[in-house]
Amino acid sequence: MVITENEKILRMVAFFLGIIVAFLVVVVLRQLRSIMLPLFVAVFLSYLLGPVVEFLTRRRFPLWLAMLIMVVIVFSVLYLLGLILYSSSNDFIQEFPKYEARVTLMVQDVLNYFEIPLPDAKEYFETLDWKKAIQDASLPKVVSSTLGSFFNFLSKVFMVVLLSLFIIPGRRNVGKRLYRMFSEKRAKLFENVLITINSQVQMYLVVKTLISLATAGLSFLVIWSFGVDFPIMWAFIIFILNFIPTIGSIISTIPPIIVCFVQYGFGPRVFFVALILTGIQSVMGNFIEPSFMGRSLNISPLIVLLSLIFWGWLWGIPGMIIAVPITAAIKISCENIEPLKPIAVLISGK
């Protein structure tokens, strides 16, 4: 097939227009983060809550009653979780200064062990008021910026759940609307794409949620049984960060190990806590999760890493959590659009 000069020019124009559109989309997503992020989270939350509503409606519950039951369950769970987590974070801030003597001694031991000639640093750590440093410096600000106030947290949750309430019923009628909007052939194509996206993303999110819950539960038992402080907070962090592939599971085990080390020093307790927590993450991530999920998403590990970096830069930790489902939706869409199939091949794993 011979490509004419005009076709080459049109393809080049389309290529550069695509780059411009992609750049504008990124700018809009970043500038409208406060609007777009809750919307995206609500969409993916609907994949988790949708099956509950469908289960109830199949049991002849009216749709409005099924939605009401779902809302009551979600808010009850989140309210209790928020109370526990907020209380744990406050206890963490208040009780952290009790470690000041231990932390100071550990820093001095490290400086002495490596024979670092830093007398000013040693004097600084000897005279450092850890309580004032914790209150004035990073920790309260980090916790505050991450969790916000309890009421602010609830308001954001309310907005996301409210958006999900509108999304879940709307998803039931998408197929009919497509046939009214497009020709039968094109509507059938779009419907197949949406069905594939829904099934794969829903499978990923449901399995990931159950695996993260199991990982957090087992980690809580280990942290609590070895007497490490704040087991509920560490379990919650492990649950959230496990949604971030590879990186999250590694990072999530570090805080409880550090606290155990500060509490009890280097010894068998720290060794076993680190070993068991790492073992739980390894077994869940490398054996249990793949056996349930299989290769349903089929995304290249390099693309997963790049998507984590991109969405993390764009929306922070929430962006990293939803990075993989978004990438999967893009791949499935590109697979069904002829000019974009090379992108789908690039994203795919095997």
C-alpha angles and dihedrals in degrees: 000000000000117000113214124221092252091054090051091052092047092050091049091049091048090049094053092042088054090053091049092048091048090051092050091048091053091049092050093047091051097044094045095043094129089059104031098045095058088045093053092044090050091052092053092042087057088061089060097041097038095075090053091054091045091050091053094045090051086056087059096258112150112252093244091052092047090051091048092051090049092050092049091050094047095048093044092052094043093045093053091043091049092051093050094044095045091049091048093050091051091049089049092054094045098045099040094088090065086075093057096101092047094047092047091050092048092051091049091049091052092049091048094044093054091038092232108178097222107130091162090056092049091049090047094054092044092055099034115125099217094188093056092042092053092047096045101036136044115320103068090041092050093048091043094049092045100045101019118197116324093249092047088052091052092047091055091047090049092053093049093047090046090054089049090054090061095042099051097058091040092057090061092065101039093101094055091048092052091056089051092048102044142025116281094256095050093041089053090052093050091045092053090049092051092046091052093047092047095049097045097041092044091049091049095048096044094048092042091051094049093046091047091050091050092047092049092047094051091044090051091054091050095046093045095045092052092050098245113160123251099017093167093056093048091048091052091049090049090050093051098041092048087073087068105079118241097332095059095051091051096047094044094063095052102074097054090046091051092048090048089051092050091047100047107012125230111328146102093304094060091043094053094043091052093044096048096043091048090046092052091051092046095049094044095045100040104033116013099041097046091047091058099034100035114182096314095137097036096195124161113253089229091054090048090054093047091047090051090052094046098045091040089056090045102045108002122229094345088055091052090051094055095035096098097048090048091050090049091052090050091050094050091048092050091049090062098044110077099214091048098049092102088061090053090051090050092051095044123095113209 
